[in-house]
């Protein structure tokens, strides 16, 4: 299977004790082995201390498609629970010598997703790779940058500010797709458009420009990192 490109996926199930976790991971393995769409990919599944490691040959299947297939296997296995199973998928690798690199990507992606309480059940490495670049940025610098970009909005009434922040974050996570933003927020597309236009004016940014979108992506990345750090200092497992 290592004659061509491949991806690693790592699935884990938070549980109260080791035996319960192992039992759930074994159930997941059987689910993967019995799911026709995954069987067709001819992957290999191995139970490890870190979770269920799956290695799939990559013949051009997009990572998003693989994530959807894995997500389909997690349906009904506690996915409605905050502590349900979660999986992470590495980037595409070209040779066997990159197996450890792929495994580390999947492991770090899963760690980050669980730490932040990422809503997606299956998370790709590309989704969180910026985190690894900015983990060592001083918290004070993150706060300064965030306040400089969002200051005008944060100065508004709390309820209004939170609603608009939620809209802006959804817009960024949906890659600027207005229909997807409205769908995620359960609002009409015209409402989403109106809010985004107001935010553009208030924050003096052009959401059609890549540089401004990147700045906002960093802002929400920093907000999550600051929130997570604050919860860990408060003595709880950090989730957003």
Steps between C-alpha positions, in 0.01 A plus 500: 500500500802728531584499132312828462364790702309445823336678794479416867189539711493478879175446688459519875217472751530684832387265777506477879737202511741313278286187461196699388711697253657186355159338462367803313809514278454132416138574409620782275748269330225250426282782366779614266558142383129453435433828321498422123616848393805476729568136414531600135790727593696194622626670812682340792368557855715453811411558866770706671545678830411829326180361348395318183755566226378455143724521193322550167660483156436831325416470132378855466216491753474850655555522874152646536351192333695270732384707798138459388539123472649478849231730639239267355650216700479702822126565469315349793819438700453787741560776245222702659699499823757770568742223599414273207753351258709738296742437214784690333639454148858578396607669180592282201838326522693356206731233647527253787772708665235760579280264702618637835449857373145416394429337836633804689284733289189296577589480871564873536189585300288277725658649812423853382144413397425345840671781688290765328178305475495532121144428384594286201512129578781444249771765469764530228857607570464801269218627720721553806855519363515876564471420869835327499664808349366739766502291819806684627372851430479686837143524632539876547578541130195292406278721719646819353448378144145383570399825666651705220286319240177454697518800732215694339269199517595398854414851618136449398222362720601146611197327349545673164876442502460127571242454226718677245813315613318171454397606151849612405660181633253285308572702184876440540455129576280467191775657286286803418211295360187695591256215446700269725530775762124553508441126515735455794340787691142398409426845360389635162773571247396865483543530878847353480589733212375805692703409808818441301461833323456675835807324639704604198409863562548487876837325491617683186590178321432368153382142531560445130874543547714201596718704739202614707355148509835368621518766771158399626589132486797576725278701734262211559789258525653717773166532678468122517856460623453767767168348608653153522799629698270683741294188569809287562625754754159480661558133568273353232565320175495773238215488255322776311 
